[in-house]
């Protein structure tokens, strides 16, 4: 009987260790990032850029392979249809249909607005390197929109190629989906806030289908992305991520 109790105790301990190891800050962030990206993806989405003076709406089609390759093509409105953005590694090129020119985005422009939105070129290059580039710790447990979350603090690792001085990242406990992210500069000032909303099942998985990037420096400025259709973990031909496809 003592031996049985001993085995049960060890088994319970192993289960507890396994459960706790899945709850490390790095694993929480990794699961949140992977939850809505997949190894590959192809989707249609709408991007609405809102300012106090105007509202601009674009419809786009995108192909992604992890965080290494991407092609984003504007399909509406007609005056911008055909413009494309190609990302390979940490390099980005843009093709402008009206002038039939291809432009490589230099490092000095990585913090510039992408397509007039509140997203930057740097977002396309580095958005999924959080575990690699930041020291992560859980600082609180919170509730957002009625859902329990972990609040995590992310501080840059020494010599990490990042532009933010600090991030706060909220991850939903029930499903490990991202709920909110706050971006601070090196002086500790809040620059922008990303909200993940409207969780639905799409493409065979549960994902936030509405993303809102709020500009905290410009009142009334924000960009909203709504996913209309998406497929995950599908085969994408290498030719998609080529200059021939970019300029086709």
Secondary structure, 3 states (H helix, E strand, C coil): CHHHHHHHHHHHHHHHHHHHHCCCHHHHHHHHHHHCCCCEEEEEEEEEEECCCCEEEEEEEEEEECCCEEEEEEEECCCCCCCEEEEECCEEEEEECCCCEEEECCHHHCCCECCCCCCEHHHHHHCCCHHHHEEEEEEEEEEECCEEEEEEEEEECCCCCCCCCEEEEEEECCCCCEEEEEEECCCCCEEEEEEEEEEEEECCEEEEEEEEEEECCCCCCEEEEEEEEEEECCCCCHHHHCHHHHCC
